[in-house]
Structure formats: structure tokens, C-alpha cells
């Protein structure tokens, strides 16, 4: 089933085309936080959904602020300590930029910004993720064949470097999982996907992947942490770690190459892939090798799922597109 941009239930106009977009993974009903980056800015948006706020009659959104960076933003991650409802009000996120630096930002209810440079890699940084239970640990991985662990707690005494995991090829993805505390997933360009014990960063197990190169993306299901998915070349691959290290299924995703894999956070049976050059997103049921729907946009930059609603946001040409799977099915 094919859909165009007009199938979205809402559009958010942006000054520039975004290059990444991320929902904050909230624990309670209420306003929804969304961040997207373009050039050397991160824009923070609050979304209001009738399903999550009793006094909201229809979907609305408002721009909170733009946060300026010293370099082009490539990836961002929300800290789990972020809160708009509890005291203290604080919005916390981290970014990796073209200058290889990792920056940590904190905003108060006056939208006043404080920034700390956590550290840097020797070359391009490809992904960043917060440890989900406390938000005091940050993991990054990049083209220097390393996954770096940073202690960003208040007692870090200025030196935030905690650990460095050597990799066998450029690190493409790093993931923590709030449903499986104590493990860290790192996916490498050569197809190596490995879990580590987060207490000593010793490897726990690895997944077997063929072909063994060209991994572009990987994701770890929050709903069922035994499920891991990845895009390699033109195909997607699905593993169930309870059934071993071999993929339980794989199939073509995009003829020109797949560049992103994301599990739906509301169902372990649904995932989406993003194609290269990025103008096609496909949504799959993991019990069906064929895409249940294909969303085509003129340009595509970034994709994120909300963690309560079956809502997906996709970056497009000077706008964000929001799709509701329940309304489209």
C-alpha cells in the first residue's frame, strides 16, 4: 500500500530541511517533546495529542526554542532526566557534530541554555545514546573504531571519560534499552553486532550476519529486547536472540540501498526502514516479508517513533511529516 506526503496527519514547517529528528521517550501521558536538527541548530518542539492530554481537542504543536551549535549537528539524543512536568523543569539532550565533539545541553523553564563539552572522537561520530535508568552515562561511537563511554554525572570532576571499547570497524550504532538494563549494543559497519555488559563492558554475545559488510543502521526493540533489526546493503535483517545468533528473517527493503532501521515502540511486530537517497520509508510487519505500507516523500532526513503512540515522524523537504499507523491502516 503506497502513501504520499499528503497521508500524514500533520506537518511541521521548518526553516531548513532537517537532518535528524528524535522523539523524547516519555513515561507518562502529557505533552510530547520532539527535537530536530538542521545545520548548526537544534529546534525543540512540544506536541499536543488528544490521546495523551484530556483537555486537548485536536493535534497542535508549538516551537519552544532554537539552540545554536558551533558546528553542524549530525545526531542527537534525549536524556531520560528530561521533564516538563516535575520539578525541576529541565530539557536535557546531547549532540554529536561535524567537529567530532559531544555536547551536553540543559535548558530550564525560561529556555536558558547551559552547555558542556563532554569530549570528542578522533574523527566522525555516528551515533549517541543515554543510559536509560539514570541518564548519567553517555555512549558514542564513530569512524575511529571505538565506542566511548562518558560519565556525565555531577561527580565526574571534569574528566568525563569512563571507558573506551575497541571495535573491529567503524561504529555505526550504539543503543541502550530501558527494557534490558545493564546491556549495551554496538553495531559496526562490517556487520558485527555485539552486546556488552554495562558494568565492565565485557562482550556478552554477538550476532552472525551475512553479508559481513555495509551495515548502515541497527535498532533494538524496546517492546521485546530479544529482537534486533538492521539494514545491510539493500536488505533488512531480523534477529531473535532467544533463538540464536542467526537472523530469523531477511528480505529486500530498498533497491538503491537501505540506510535506516527503526522498531516501532508501540508494537514488537512493526518496524520501518528508510531508503537511500532517503525519499522512501517502508513499514513492515515482522511476520510478513512485504511492506504493509510505503510512504514516499520528496526528500527524507531522519525518522523516529513515539514510544506510546504508533506515530512516526519523518524529516522531509523543509518540514516534518507525522504519520499515525492506526489512522492509515
PyMOL commands that set and color helices and strands:
alter all, ss='L'
color gray80, all
select helices_A, chain A and resi 5-7+241-243+325-328
alter helices_A, ss='H'
color red, helices_A
select strands_A, chain A and resi 2-3+10-13+20-23+32-38+41-48+60-68+73-78+91-97+101-107+113-120+125-130+137-142+146-151+161-166+171-176+183-188+193-197+203-207+215-220+227-232+235-240+249-252+258-263+270-275+280-285+291-296+303-305+311-316+319-324
alter strands_A, ss='S'
color yellow, strands_A
deselect
rebuild
show_as cartoon
